[in-house]
Amino acid sequence: METVELACEPRETHPASRLTALRAAGGVPAVLYGPRRPTLAVALESKQLAANLRSAARQRLMRLRSSAAELDGRHVIIKEVQRRAVSGAIIHADLFEVDLSRPLRVSVPLKFAGRPAGVAAGGILQPLMRELEIECPPLEIPDAIEVDVSALGVHDAIHVSALKLAAGIKAVAGADPALVTVLPPTVAEAPAKPAEAAGAPAGAEAAPAPGAAPEESGEGPAKEPSQGGRKA
């Protein structure tokens, strides 16, 4: 895995107004911690940090570049980043110092490659996991783990045990979870005809309601003549 550099300098934590001034000058307040050293307050360059996050895996190994001897040359990964809710600007970061002599557990993204046979038949590729936790030497952390899905048919799945990982890289999983599958094609139900939707066969006339008067057609019985004429 390629190691990139990250500018880093010590910072003062008091007064609180220093944080506002640091962010206004294009910096990001951060903390550096690890298993063998006390926590240190540091400052990073906002643009450089954002560029490294965009162009690499989330837990990419970085080498600190600093004028302070206690920081220069340390290898770290970014454990957490806090952003503003609206703008997305980085307002704080946590750096974890890595011991290059010991294996490290990190989560790396999965990259699905190929066109599954089941998708060609109308199925839908459904990733079940987007990241995989692995254990490996810090300098061997991959940017992503490629998963070849071209042989997947409908209802088939690829499990963690089927992955071909590079030497020194071990998947950390309690069981053998599925990473990706192909769902069967979905068939839309044909819309019902208007007459069928109403519950009556096509061409049938509605029966009159019980007790309803018959329609006037002009063929009914003739009215009796009026009895109100002049007497003879």
C-alpha positions as CSV (number, residue, x, y, z in Angstrom):
1,M,0.0,0.0,0.0
2,E,1.3,3.4,-0.9
3,T,2.2,5.6,2.1
4,V,1.4,9.3,1.8
5,E,2.7,12.2,3.8
6,L,0.6,14.4,6.1
7,A,1.8,17.7,7.5
8,C,1.3,17.8,11.2
9,E,2.4,20.3,14.0
10,P,1.9,20.5,17.7
11,R,-0.8,22.9,18.9
12,E,-1.9,24.6,22.1
13,T,-5.3,23.7,23.6
14,H,-5.9,26.9,25.6
15,P,-7.6,29.3,25.2
16,A,-10.5,27.9,23.2
17,S,-10.3,30.8,20.8
18,R,-7.2,29.2,19.3
19,L,-9.4,26.6,17.7
20,T,-11.4,29.2,15.9
21,A,-8.2,30.9,14.7
22,L,-6.7,27.6,13.6
23,R,-9.8,26.7,11.5
24,A,-9.9,30.2,10.0
25,A,-6.3,29.8,8.9
26,G,-7.1,26.6,7.0
27,G,-6.1,24.2,9.8
28,V,-7.8,21.3,11.4
29,P,-7.4,20.5,15.2
30,A,-6.6,16.8,15.8
31,V,-5.4,14.4,18.5
32,L,-2.7,11.8,18.1
33,Y,-2.7,8.7,20.3
34,G,-1.4,5.2,20.3
35,P,-0.7,2.2,22.6
36,R,2.7,3.4,23.7
37,R,2.5,7.2,23.7
38,P,0.4,9.8,25.5
39,T,-2.2,11.7,23.6
40,L,-0.9,14.8,21.8
41,A,-2.9,17.8,20.5
42,V,-1.8,18.5,16.9
43,A,-2.9,20.6,13.9
44,L,-3.3,19.4,10.3
45,E,-3.7,21.1,7.0
46,S,-7.3,21.1,6.0
47,K,-6.8,20.9,2.2
48,Q,-4.2,18.2,2.4
49,L,-6.2,16.1,4.8
50,A,-9.3,16.3,2.6
51,A,-7.3,15.4,-0.5
52,N,-5.9,12.3,1.1
53,L,-9.3,11.2,2.3
54,R,-10.8,11.6,-1.2
55,S,-8.0,9.7,-3.1
56,A,-7.5,6.8,-0.8
57,A,-9.1,4.2,1.4
58,R,-10.5,5.5,4.7
59,Q,-7.8,3.8,6.7
60,R,-4.8,4.6,4.5
61,L,-1.4,4.6,6.2
62,M,0.1,8.1,6.4
63,R,3.6,9.3,7.4
64,L,3.7,12.5,9.5
65,R,5.9,15.3,8.3
66,S,6.6,17.9,11.0
67,S,9.2,20.3,12.3
68,A,8.8,18.7,15.7
69,A,11.0,15.7,16.3
70,E,8.4,14.0,18.5
71,L,6.0,13.9,15.5
72,D,8.1,13.7,12.4
73,G,8.2,10.2,10.8
74,R,5.4,8.6,12.8
75,H,3.0,6.4,10.8
76,V,-0.7,6.9,11.5
77,I,-4.1,6.0,10.2
78,I,-7.2,8.2,10.5
79,K,-9.6,6.7,13.0
80,E,-12.3,9.3,13.0
81,V,-13.2,12.5,11.2
82,Q,-15.9,15.0,12.3
83,R,-17.5,17.3,9.7
84,R,-19.9,20.2,9.7
85,A,-23.5,19.0,9.1
86,V,-24.2,21.3,6.1
87,S,-20.9,22.1,4.4
88,G,-19.1,18.8,5.1
89,A,-16.0,20.7,6.1
90,I,-13.6,18.8,8.4
91,I,-13.6,20.2,11.9
92,H,-11.7,17.6,13.9
93,A,-9.7,14.3,13.3
94,D,-8.4,11.5,15.4
95,L,-5.0,10.0,14.4
96,F,-3.9,6.5,15.6
97,E,-0.2,5.8,15.7
98,V,0.7,2.5,14.1
99,D,3.5,0.1,15.2
100,L,5.0,-1.1,11.9
101,S,6.3,-4.3,13.6
102,R,2.8,-5.6,14.6
103,P,-0.2,-6.7,12.5
104,L,-3.0,-4.2,12.3
105,R,-6.8,-4.7,12.1
106,V,-8.5,-2.3,9.6
107,S,-11.6,-2.3,7.4
108,V,-11.1,-2.0,3.7
109,P,-13.7,-1.5,1.0
110,L,-14.8,-4.3,-1.3
111,K,-14.6,-3.7,-5.1
112,F,-16.9,-5.9,-7.2
113,A,-15.5,-6.7,-10.7
114,G,-17.1,-8.3,-13.7
115,R,-20.7,-8.8,-15.1
116,P,-22.4,-11.7,-13.4
117,A,-24.1,-14.4,-15.6
118,G,-27.2,-14.0,-13.4
119,V,-27.4,-10.3,-14.2
120,A,-27.2,-11.0,-17.9
121,A,-30.2,-13.3,-17.4
122,G,-32.2,-10.5,-15.8
123,G,-31.1,-10.8,-12.2
124,I,-29.9,-8.0,-9.9
125,L,-26.5,-7.8,-8.2
126,Q,-27.0,-7.3,-4.5
127,P,-23.9,-6.5,-2.4
128,L,-24.4,-7.7,1.2
129,M,-21.2,-6.1,2.6
130,R,-19.4,-3.0,1.5
131,E,-16.3,-3.4,3.7
132,L,-14.3,-6.3,5.1
133,E,-12.3,-6.2,8.3
134,I,-8.8,-7.7,7.8
135,E,-5.6,-8.2,9.7
136,C,-2.3,-7.5,8.0
137,P,1.1,-5.8,8.3
138,P,0.5,-2.0,8.3
139,L,2.6,-1.5,5.2
140,E,0.5,-4.1,3.3
141,I,-3.0,-2.6,3.8
142,P,-4.7,-2.7,0.4
143,D,-6.7,0.2,-0.9
144,A,-9.5,-2.3,-1.7
145,I,-10.2,-6.0,-2.0
146,E,-11.4,-7.0,-5.5
147,V,-14.2,-9.6,-5.7
148,D,-14.8,-11.3,-9.1
149,V,-18.5,-11.7,-9.5
150,S,-18.6,-12.8,-13.2
151,A,-19.5,-16.4,-12.4
152,L,-22.4,-15.7,-10.2
153,G,-25.8,-17.0,-11.3
154,V,-29.2,-16.2,-9.9
155,H,-29.4,-17.1,-6.2
156,D,-25.6,-17.7,-6.1
157,A,-23.4,-16.0,-3.5
158,I,-19.8,-15.4,-2.7
159,H,-18.6,-15.9,0.9
160,V,-15.6,-14.6,2.7
161,S,-14.0,-18.1,2.6
162,A,-13.9,-17.9,-1.3
163,L,-11.8,-14.8,-1.4
164,K,-8.2,-15.0,-2.6
165,L,-6.3,-12.7,-0.3
166,A,-2.7,-11.7,-0.7
167,A,0.0,-13.3,1.5
168,G,0.0,-11.8,5.0
169,I,-3.7,-10.7,4.8
170,K,-6.3,-12.5,6.9
171,A,-10.0,-11.8,7.0
172,V,-11.4,-11.3,10.4
173,A,-14.9,-12.9,10.6
174,G,-16.4,-15.1,13.2
175,A,-18.4,-17.1,10.7
176,D,-18.4,-17.2,6.9
177,P,-20.7,-14.3,5.8
178,A,-21.9,-13.8,2.3
179,L,-20.4,-10.8,0.6
180,V,-22.6,-10.5,-2.5
181,T,-25.4,-12.4,-4.3
182,V,-27.6,-12.1,-7.4
183,L,-31.3,-11.7,-6.8
184,P,-33.9,-13.2,-9.2
185,P,-35.5,-10.8,-11.7
186,T,-38.7,-9.0,-10.6
187,V,-41.8,-9.6,-12.7
188,A,-44.4,-6.8,-12.7
189,E,-48.0,-7.9,-12.4
190,A,-50.2,-7.2,-15.5
191,P,-52.8,-4.5,-14.7
192,A,-56.4,-5.6,-14.5
193,K,-59.0,-4.5,-17.1
194,P,-61.5,-1.9,-16.0
195,A,-64.4,-4.3,-16.0
196,E,-62.5,-7.0,-14.2
197,A,-61.3,-4.5,-11.7
198,A,-65.0,-3.6,-10.9
199,G,-65.8,-7.3,-10.4
200,A,-68.1,-7.8,-13.4
201,P,-67.5,-9.7,-16.7
202,A,-67.0,-7.5,-19.8
203,G,-70.2,-6.7,-21.6
204,A,-72.6,-7.5,-18.7
205,E,-75.2,-4.9,-17.7
206,A,-75.8,-4.0,-14.1
207,A,-79.0,-5.4,-12.6
208,P,-81.5,-2.9,-11.2
209,A,-81.5,-2.5,-7.5
210,P,-84.4,-4.3,-5.6
211,G,-87.5,-2.1,-5.4
212,A,-86.4,0.3,-8.1
213,A,-89.0,1.7,-10.5
214,P,-88.7,0.6,-14.1
215,E,-87.6,3.1,-16.6
216,E,-90.2,5.0,-18.7
217,S,-90.4,3.7,-22.3
218,G,-93.7,5.1,-23.7
219,E,-95.2,1.5,-23.9
220,G,-96.9,1.5,-20.5
221,P,-100.8,1.4,-19.9
222,A,-102.9,4.4,-21.2
223,K,-104.1,6.8,-18.6
224,E,-107.9,6.8,-17.8
225,P,-109.9,9.8,-19.1
226,S,-110.6,12.5,-16.7
227,Q,-114.1,12.4,-14.9
228,G,-114.3,16.1,-14.6
229,G,-116.4,16.9,-17.8
230,R,-119.9,18.9,-17.9
231,K,-122.9,16.8,-17.0
232,A,-125.5,16.2,-19.6
